[in-house]
Each structure stands twice: as structure tokens, then as C-alpha cells.
Amino acid sequence: MTKVKICGITNLDDALAAIECGADALGFVFAPSPRQVTTSAVKDIVGQLPPFIFKVGVFVNSELAEVQETMSLCNLDLAQLHGDESPDYCA
């Protein structure tokens, strides 16, 4: 079964449009990027999403404690590590 994640979500309208188009997961970029979001913005968006949507935080070379804190604060389901994280870090 194919699953689809739409990444770079920055607002609720885009999140809902992605879900309407069939997205199974939404990605929120916390790394420096034109699509970077704040924890506050993501908390607001995530609080209005259906429970069946996977919420993914995208991180690049972040400290582990920062990833864990952001995951908890934003109620994210998964972390996508997109930097130079070591296998030990990922474990």
C-alpha cells in the first residue's frame, strides 16, 4: 500500500488541502528553509488535524534534546532526520 507525505506545510489551509488531496502524512520543516515553521505555528495546525493524519517533523543536524522537545510540544508522530545524523544518533 502506498502512503503519501506532503512536506513543507506552513499553514492550516495548506494542511487541509493536502489531506483533501489524499495525503496520509504532513511534514513540518523545523530546519532553516523558506518553509521553516515555528513550534507555535505547528501546535496550532496539528491541533486542528484529523487523528488519522501522521504528523512528521523534519530536522537537519538538530540536537537530540531539541528534536525530542519539539516532537513532544507539537504532538508529532515521526521525525525525519535530513542531515548528517550518525547511526547512533538515529538509534
C-alpha positions in Angstrom: 0.0 0.0 0.0 1.4 3.4 -1.0 1.4 6.2 1.6 1.9 9.9 0.7 3.5 12.6 2.8 3.3 16.2 1.8 6.2 18.2 3.2 6.7 21.9 3.8 3.3 22.6 5.3 3.2 26.2 6.8 -0.4 26.9 7.4 -3.8 25.2 8.2 -5.3 25.8 4.7 -2.4 24.0 3.0 -2.6 21.2 5.5 -6.3 20.7 4.9 -5.9 20.9 1.1 -3.2 18.2 1.3 -5.4 16.0 3.3 -8.3 16.6 0.9 -6.0 15.5 -1.9 -5.2 12.2 -0.2 -2.1 12.9 1.9 -1.6 10.3 4.7 1.1 12.4 6.4 2.1 16.1 6.7 5.7 17.3 7.1 6.7 20.3 9.1 10.2 21.7 8.4 12.0 22.9 11.5 15.3 23.4 9.8 16.3 26.7 8.2 14.4 26.8 5.0 11.9 29.0 3.1 9.3 26.6 4.6 10.6 26.7 8.1 7.9 26.8 10.8 7.8 27.6 14.5 6.7 25.2 17.2 3.8 27.6 18.0 2.5 27.5 14.4 2.8 23.7 14.2 1.0 23.2 17.5 -1.9 25.3 16.2 -2.1 23.4 12.9 -1.7 20.0 14.5 -4.5 20.7 17.0 -6.9 21.0 14.1 -6.0 18.0 12.1 -7.9 14.7 11.9 -6.3 12.0 14.2 -5.6 9.6 11.3 -3.0 12.0 9.7 0.6 11.3 10.6 2.5 14.4 11.6 6.2 14.5 10.8 8.8 16.9 12.0 11.7 17.5 9.6 15.0 18.2 11.3 18.6 18.8 9.9 21.5 18.3 12.3 19.5 19.3 15.4 20.5 18.5 18.9 18.7 15.3 20.1 17.1 17.1 23.0 15.7 19.8 20.6 14.2 17.1 18.4 12.6 15.3 21.4 11.3 18.6 22.9 9.8 19.7 19.6 8.2 16.3 18.9 6.6 16.4 22.4 5.5 20.1 22.2 3.9 19.7 18.7 2.4 16.2 19.3 4.3 14.8 16.2 4.2 11.2 15.3 7.5 10.8 13.4 10.9 12.6 12.9 12.5 12.8 9.5 16.3 13.3 10.0 17.6 15.0 6.9 21.2 15.9 7.9 24.4 14.2 8.9 23.0 12.4 11.9 25.0 9.4 12.9 23.6 5.8 13.2 24.0 6.1 17.0 22.0 9.4 17.0 19.2 7.8 14.9 19.0 4.7 17.2 
